[in-house]
Amino acid sequence: MAESDFAKIDSVLEEYKGRKGALIPILQKSQANLGYLSKEALKYISDKTNIPVSEIYGVATFYTQFRLQPIGKHIVRICHGTACHVANAPKISEAIYEALEVEPGGTTEDLKFTVEEVACLGCCSLAPVIMIDDKTFGRLTPDKVKDILAKY
């Protein structure tokens, strides 16, 4: 970790200094500042808070909001809710994984994309649907997906 990363964690720790039950907000803000929670970050937080690293790791792995690996610049969420599944979401997923050369839940080597399958995006009338960052794309085909990804 860079010295500036330690400083970012220090500023978060200062904000919550002496407050009981602050581990989750500390992890949330640290992740927001760093992009993800590295092993070094978890150890540093442990050293500074006197919370065992095993407890911190347990919290970080229990909640899906925390990431222990770097994520891509763009988050691609593929809806696999009922409407999307019926409308061929599995083929959309295959097209995305093939185009990006990434596994489900994975991040491209260039850290440009992270791909997640989600239970529902709430856009059933547009099925099948993906979101890239905060932009929704619906009524997709595998070919349309490849064209969309190329724009990023």
N, C-alpha and C positions, 0 to 999 in steps of 0.2 A: 504494500500500500504506500502511496505517496504521502509525504508530510502534510500536504493540503487535505488529504482524506482524514487523517487523524484530527486535524483542526476542525473539520466539519463535524466529526463525532463529538469532539470536545464541546462545541457550541450547543449541540443537542443535550449532552449530559449536563451542562451548566444550567440549561433551561429547566431540567427536571431534578436538579440536585436536591437531595433530602426528601423527595416525594415518594411515598410508598406506592407500590403497584404501578410504577411508571414504565415497566419493561416494554410492554407492547408499544406505547407511543414513542419510546426511545428507538425501538427497532423500526417503526414506521418512518420516523423522520430521518433516521440514519440511511435507510434504504432510499428514501426520496432524494437525499443528497448525493448518495453514492451510485445509485442505479440498481444495486443488489447488495446482499450481505455476504461478504467474503468470510472465509475462516479467520483471517486476520482481524477483520472488523468485529466478529463475535468474540474473539479472544480479548481484544482491546476493551470492548464494552464490559466483559467479565472482569478484567483487571481493574477497571475504573469504578465499577459499581459493587464489587465484591459479591456478585451473583455468580454461582458456579457456571462455567461454560456449558456444562451438560444441561443445566436448566434453561439457559438461553437458547441452546441448540434445539432443545425439546419444544420450546415455544415457536421458534422460527420454522421448524419442520411440521408442526401441528397445523398452523394456519396457512392456507393456500395463498394468502396475500404476500407472503414473504418469499423472496427468491434468493437462492444460494449460488446461482450462476448468473453471469452477465446476460442481459436480454438485448434483443435487437432494437434498432432505432424505430422500427415499425412493428406493432403487434397485430398479427392477423388472427382473428377469431372466426372459427368456422362453426356455424350453428348446426347442431345435431339433434334439435328438438324434433318432435313427431312430424310436424308439417314439413320441415326441411329434410328429414330422413326419407319421408315418402316421396319428396320431390327430387331425390337423388343426391343428397348431401354426401354420401360415401364417394361418389364419382368426383364431386367438387374437391373433397379432401385429397383424393388420389392425384388430381391435377395439380393442386397446390404443392403437395409433397414432391411430386416429380419436377415441377418447374423450379422449385427452390432447392431441390436436393437436400431435403431435411426430413427428419423423422417426426412423428406426432409429439408435440410438446417441446420440440427442439428449436434451436437457434442456428441460423446460417453461419458459416465460418467467418464471413465478413461482418457479422453482427448487424446486418441490415434488417433481418426479419426474425421474429419469434412467432411460431405458429401454435395456437391453442385450439382444441376442440371444446366447445361450451354446450351446455344443456339447452339453452334457449337465449336468443337475442331479442325476443319480443316483436319480431317483424314477420309473423307467420304468413301474412298476405303476400309477402314478397319472396316466399320460399322458392328455392334455397338461397340462403343469405350468408354473407361474410361481412365482417367489419375489419377495416384496416385503420388502426388508431381510432378515431371517432367518426369515421365516414362509413356509411352502410351501402352495400352493393347487393341488389336482389335480382331475382329471376335469372339466376346464373346458369351457365353451361360451362363445361370444362374449358372450352375455347375462350369464352368471355373472361374467365378467371385469369388465364395466361396473359391476355391483353391488359387487364387491370394491373396485374403485378408488374408488367413491363413499364408502366407509368411511374412506378416507384423506384 
